Amino acid sequence: MEGKKKIIIIGIIGMVVALSLIINLSAYSAKKTLEREKASLQKENASLMRKITEGEQVVKGLQEKINSLNKDLKDVSQGKDEIQSRYYLLEQERTKLIEKLKAKEMEKPPEPEIKIVPQTEDAYWGEILKQKTELELQLEKVRVELKALQGDNTQLQKDNRNLTYNQQVLDSLAKELVREKNDRMSAQKELESLRKENATLKKELKVIISRKLKLDEKMDALQKDQVALQDRLAEMEIILKDKTSYVEDLKKQIEAQGQALPVQEKKESVELPTIVVRPQAGASVQVTAKEEFKVIAINRENGFVIIDAGTENGISQGSVLHVYRDAKPIATLEAIQLRADITACDIKQEIAAIAAGDIVK
């Protein structure tokens, strides 16, 4: 019996240790997993925040560049308008000069009529020289006007080239502005995508944080349950040791009493009369053997009692017994520790206080 008791105690202690190890390992594993998830989420959130900051800086730089380009474009547009108006004025002046030149070309000097008059030879050559001088003066005047028109034409060509160059610059600036706008739109789209992704990750982070909080609460509850279980197991172990030692003491006392009065027990066992039941004819035979035991000790501190019956009397682990006083039930017991001739019973229900000598059935 001592070996069985030690094996039972060792088994209970082993189960307690294994259970505590399993709980500790599961709690430690869950804690490490949560810490890894938390660190990963923190790194991902920091990376997203850096990306958002960089995107905002890029958008800010693009906005400043677009503002500068808008200002340059406005200045260029104003310059273009001025040059265009000047070009129109020069075109009008050029048209007028061309018309004037054409009118001059059309106005040919009238051919001098050679009058045949009887003159002297000196008068004739003098008239010829005079007409020649007038023609040369008119030709010189036309040449001066032509040079002036050529100069105006050259200036107009220069202005036209400048206008062409300015138009090309404007076209280039317009293309660059379109590219900048497209870059800005793509950057805004990327920023919006990053914001949506960040919002989604924030929601997921909140869900994970709530799950972590729930798991922390569960872990705390498990740790509290573990501590309570360990405390209860320690109390049960102490109670079991106390009960075992108390039962051992009682057993020794009972064995000592039994050794002191061996003849009387034998006599009592021999003197028990044999019960013979004779059934009437046609009736069924039913024999009921009721054995009554007594409470021999009570431990109020640990809530159990000792009765003077054991495995030899048919009591087994977990058997439910009832305590009677004056044929009235006063308590309910459950067998927890058994020996051959005594049993330790846990008090499950007690209507009246159990006393030594109460009947147990």
C-alpha distance (Angstrom), angle and dihedral (degrees) to the residues before:
residue distance angle dihedral
M1 . . .
E2 3.79 . .
G3 3.83 89.6 .
K4 3.80 91.8 49.9
K5 3.78 91.0 48.7
K6 3.79 91.4 50.9
I7 3.81 91.1 47.5
I8 3.83 90.8 50.5
I9 3.82 91.9 48.7
I10 3.81 92.0 46.4
G11 3.83 90.0 48.1
I12 3.82 91.7 50.5
I13 3.82 91.4 47.7
G14 3.84 90.3 47.3
M15 3.80 91.2 50.3
V16 3.80 90.8 48.9
V17 3.80 92.1 48.8
A18 3.83 92.3 46.1
L19 3.79 91.6 47.7
S20 3.80 92.3 48.9
L21 3.83 90.7 47.3
I22 3.83 91.5 50.3
I23 3.82 91.9 48.5
N24 3.83 92.0 46.7
L25 3.82 92.4 47.5
S26 3.82 93.3 48.1
A27 3.81 91.6 46.8
Y28 3.82 92.0 47.0
S29 3.83 91.9 47.6
A30 3.83 92.2 48.7
K31 3.80 90.8 47.6
K32 3.82 93.0 50.4
T33 3.82 91.3 47.3
L34 3.79 91.2 51.3
E35 3.81 91.4 47.5
R36 3.82 90.9 51.5
E37 3.81 91.8 47.9
K38 3.80 90.6 47.5
A39 3.84 92.6 50.2
S40 3.82 91.5 47.3
L41 3.81 92.0 49.6
Q42 3.80 91.6 47.3
K43 3.83 90.7 52.1
E44 3.82 91.8 47.2
N45 3.80 91.6 47.6
A46 3.83 91.5 49.6
S47 3.82 90.3 49.4
L48 3.80 91.1 50.3
M49 3.79 91.5 48.2
R50 3.82 89.6 52.0
K51 3.80 90.5 49.5
I52 3.81 91.1 49.4
T53 3.82 91.3 49.1
E54 3.81 91.2 49.0
G55 3.82 90.6 47.3
E56 3.81 91.3 50.5
Q57 3.82 90.4 49.4
V58 3.83 90.4 49.5
V59 3.81 90.6 48.7
K60 3.80 90.4 47.9
G61 3.82 91.2 50.4
L62 3.80 90.9 47.4
Q63 3.80 90.3 49.1
E64 3.80 91.3 51.9
K65 3.81 90.7 46.9
I66 3.81 91.1 48.8
N67 3.80 90.6 49.3
S68 3.81 89.8 50.7
L69 3.80 91.0 47.5
N70 3.82 90.7 48.2
K71 3.79 89.2 52.3
D72 3.83 91.6 47.9
L73 3.79 90.1 46.4
K74 3.80 90.6 51.2
D75 3.80 91.1 50.2
V76 3.80 91.2 46.9
S77 3.82 90.5 47.8
Q78 3.77 90.3 52.6
G79 3.83 90.4 48.1
K80 3.77 89.4 46.9
D81 3.80 91.3 52.5
E82 3.79 90.8 49.4
I83 3.80 92.2 47.9
Q84 3.79 90.3 45.2
S85 3.78 92.4 52.6
R86 3.80 90.0 46.6
Y87 3.78 89.6 48.0
Y88 3.79 90.7 52.4
L89 3.82 90.4 50.0
L90 3.80 91.0 49.2
E91 3.78 90.9 47.0
Q92 3.79 90.0 52.7
E93 3.79 91.4 47.4
R94 3.80 90.6 46.2
T95 3.81 90.5 50.6
K96 3.77 90.8 49.9
L97 3.80 91.3 49.2
I98 3.80 92.1 48.5
E99 3.78 90.5 50.0
K100 3.75 89.6 47.2
L101 3.83 90.5 49.8
K102 3.79 91.3 49.2
A103 3.80 89.9 49.4
K104 3.80 89.8 50.6
E105 3.79 91.3 49.8
M106 3.77 90.4 50.1
E107 3.75 91.6 50.2
K108 3.77 100.2 78.0
P109 3.73 118.2 178.4
P110 3.78 111.4 -102.9
E111 3.72 114.8 -104.3
P112 3.72 109.2 -107.6
E113 3.66 113.9 -112.9
I114 3.71 112.5 -123.6
K115 3.59 106.1 -136.7
I116 3.66 114.8 -156.9
V117 3.62 102.6 -139.8
P118 3.53 126.0 152.2
Q119 3.76 103.0 -103.6
T120 3.62 136.6 146.6
E121 3.75 120.9 -92.2
D122 3.83 94.2 -109.7
A123 3.78 93.1 53.8
Y124 3.76 90.9 50.1
W125 3.79 94.9 52.4
G126 3.76 91.0 44.0
E127 3.81 90.5 56.2
I128 3.81 89.9 48.1
L129 3.82 91.7 52.4
K130 3.78 91.6 48.3
Q131 3.79 93.0 53.1
K132 3.80 90.4 46.3
T133 3.82 91.4 52.8
E134 3.79 91.6 50.7
L135 3.77 91.5 49.7
E136 3.81 91.7 50.0
L137 3.82 90.7 50.6
Q138 3.79 91.6 50.7
L139 3.81 90.6 47.6
E140 3.80 91.3 50.2
K141 3.79 90.4 50.2
V142 3.81 91.2 50.5
R143 3.83 89.8 49.1
V144 3.83 91.4 52.2
E145 3.79 91.0 49.5
L146 3.81 90.0 47.4
K147 3.82 91.5 51.5
A148 3.80 89.6 49.8
L149 3.78 90.2 50.3
Q150 3.83 90.4 47.9
G151 3.83 89.6 51.9
D152 3.79 90.4 49.6
N153 3.80 89.3 48.6
T154 3.81 91.0 50.6
Q155 3.83 90.4 50.6
L156 3.77 89.9 48.4
Q157 3.80 90.6 51.6
K158 3.81 90.1 50.3
D159 3.79 90.3 49.6
N160 3.79 89.4 47.9
R161 3.82 91.0 52.4
N162 3.79 90.3 48.4
L163 3.77 89.9 50.3
T164 3.81 90.7 49.5
Y165 3.81 90.6 49.9
N166 3.79 92.0 47.5
Q167 3.80 89.7 48.6
Q168 3.81 90.0 52.6
V169 3.83 90.2 48.6
L170 3.79 89.9 50.2
D171 3.80 91.1 49.3
S172 3.81 90.6 49.5
L173 3.81 91.2 48.6
A174 3.79 90.5 47.9
K175 3.83 91.1 51.6
E176 3.80 91.1 47.5
L177 3.79 89.8 48.5
V178 3.81 90.3 51.5
R179 3.81 89.8 49.7
E180 3.79 90.7 49.4
K181 3.79 90.7 49.2
N182 3.79 90.6 50.2
D183 3.81 90.4 48.1
R184 3.79 89.4 49.0
M185 3.80 91.9 50.1
S186 3.81 91.4 48.7
A187 3.83 90.2 47.5
Q188 3.81 90.2 49.4
K189 3.79 90.4 49.3
E190 3.80 90.8 49.3
L191 3.80 90.2 47.3
E192 3.80 90.7 49.6
S193 3.79 89.8 49.1
L194 3.81 90.3 49.6
R195 3.80 90.5 48.8
K196 3.79 91.5 50.9
E197 3.79 90.6 46.9
N198 3.79 90.1 48.0
A199 3.82 90.6 49.5
T200 3.81 90.1 50.0
L201 3.80 91.2 48.2
K202 3.81 90.3 47.8
K203 3.81 89.7 53.3
E204 3.81 90.4 47.9
L205 3.80 89.3 47.0
K206 3.80 90.6 51.8
V207 3.81 90.0 49.7
I208 3.80 90.9 48.3
I209 3.81 91.2 46.3
S210 3.81 90.3 50.8
R211 3.81 89.2 47.9
K212 3.80 89.1 48.3
L213 3.79 90.6 50.3
K214 3.79 90.1 49.6
L215 3.80 90.4 47.5
D216 3.81 89.8 47.7
E217 3.79 89.0 51.4
K218 3.80 90.4 48.0
M219 3.80 89.6 46.6
D220 3.80 90.9 50.4
A221 3.80 89.3 47.8
L222 3.81 90.1 48.5
Q223 3.79 90.9 48.4
K224 3.80 90.3 48.7
D225 3.81 89.8 47.2
Q226 3.78 88.9 47.4
V227 3.80 91.7 50.4
A228 3.81 90.5 45.5
L229 3.81 90.0 47.2
Q230 3.78 91.6 48.8
D231 3.79 90.2 47.7
R232 3.78 90.8 47.9
L233 3.80 91.7 46.5
A234 3.80 89.4 48.9
E235 3.80 89.7 49.5
M236 3.81 90.6 46.2
E237 3.78 89.9 49.2
I238 3.80 90.9 49.8
I239 3.82 91.1 45.6
L240 3.81 90.2 46.4
K241 3.78 91.0 50.6
D242 3.79 90.7 46.9
K243 3.80 91.6 47.4
T244 3.79 91.4 45.3
S245 3.77 92.5 49.7
Y246 3.80 90.5 43.8
V247 3.81 91.4 48.7
E248 3.78 90.2 46.9
D249 3.79 90.3 52.0
L250 3.79 91.1 47.9
K251 3.77 90.3 47.0
K252 3.78 91.0 51.6
Q253 3.80 90.0 48.0
I254 3.81 91.6 48.3
E255 3.81 91.4 45.6
A256 3.79 88.9 49.4
Q257 3.80 90.0 50.0
G258 3.80 90.3 45.6
Q259 3.79 91.4 51.6
A260 3.77 89.8 49.3
L261 3.85 93.2 54.2
P262 3.82 108.4 29.3
V263 3.78 97.0 138.3
Q264 3.77 94.0 52.7
E265 3.83 92.8 53.5
K266 3.76 91.0 50.4
K267 3.73 90.4 48.7
E268 3.75 91.5 50.4
S269 3.78 91.4 49.7
V270 3.75 91.7 47.6
E271 3.78 95.8 44.6
L272 3.84 94.2 55.8
P273 3.80 106.0 115.7
T274 3.75 121.1 -126.6
I275 3.78 112.8 -112.4
V276 3.80 112.1 -138.0
V277 3.78 119.2 -174.3
R278 3.79 117.9 -165.4
P279 3.79 112.4 -163.1
Q280 3.72 122.6 -145.1
A281 3.75 119.9 -111.1
G282 3.78 112.7 -78.0
A283 3.81 93.7 11.6
S284 3.79 124.1 116.0
V285 3.80 118.8 -111.1
Q286 3.84 115.3 -118.7
V287 3.79 122.6 169.1
T288 3.80 118.0 -173.0
A289 3.79 117.9 -170.5
K290 3.80 113.1 -164.9
E291 3.74 119.3 -171.5
E292 3.77 121.4 -163.3
F293 3.79 124.5 -156.3
K294 3.77 134.0 -174.6
V295 3.78 137.6 -128.5
I296 3.80 107.1 -113.9
A297 3.83 101.4 175.2
I298 3.84 139.3 13.9
N299 3.82 128.9 -156.7
R300 3.80 107.1 -166.2
E301 3.78 92.8 175.2
N302 3.82 93.9 64.1
G303 3.82 97.2 24.4
F304 3.82 102.8 -118.1
V305 3.82 139.8 111.1
I306 3.82 136.4 -152.4
I307 3.80 121.0 -131.0
D308 3.80 128.8 -167.5
A309 3.82 96.4 -115.2
G310 3.79 134.3 79.3
T311 3.79 144.8 160.4
E312 3.79 90.9 -41.6
N313 3.80 88.2 63.6
G314 3.83 93.4 52.7
I315 3.82 97.8 -98.7
S316 3.81 115.5 142.9
Q317 3.83 137.6 -175.0
G318 3.83 109.6 -66.8
S319 3.80 95.9 14.5
V320 3.80 112.9 155.4
L321 3.83 115.3 -133.1
H322 3.80 132.1 -178.1
V323 3.79 128.3 -140.1
Y324 3.83 118.9 -141.1
R325 3.77 133.3 -168.4
D326 3.79 119.3 -174.5
A327 3.84 88.1 -7.1
K328 3.84 90.7 -58.6
P329 3.82 122.2 115.5
I330 3.81 112.3 -118.3
A331 3.82 104.5 165.6
T332 3.82 147.7 9.9
L333 3.83 123.2 -133.1
E334 3.79 136.9 -168.7
A335 3.80 122.8 -152.7
I336 3.84 111.1 -121.9
Q337 3.84 106.9 157.6
L338 3.84 120.4 31.3
R339 3.75 134.8 -166.9
A340 3.77 130.3 170.8
D341 3.78 96.2 -90.0
I342 3.84 106.4 9.6
T343 3.81 135.2 47.9
A344 3.82 134.1 -161.5
C345 3.83 109.8 -140.3
D346 3.80 129.2 -166.9
I347 3.83 114.3 -131.9
K348 3.82 106.0 -120.0
Q349 3.79 100.4 169.2
E350 3.78 130.6 7.5
I351 3.81 124.2 -172.5
A352 3.79 95.0 170.5
A353 3.78 128.8 14.6
I354 3.80 111.5 -83.8
A355 3.80 115.8 -123.9
A356 3.79 133.4 -169.5
G357 3.79 110.2 -86.8
D358 3.82 96.7 33.7
I359 3.80 114.4 140.9
V360 3.83 118.2 -106.7
K361 3.79 122.0 -161.4
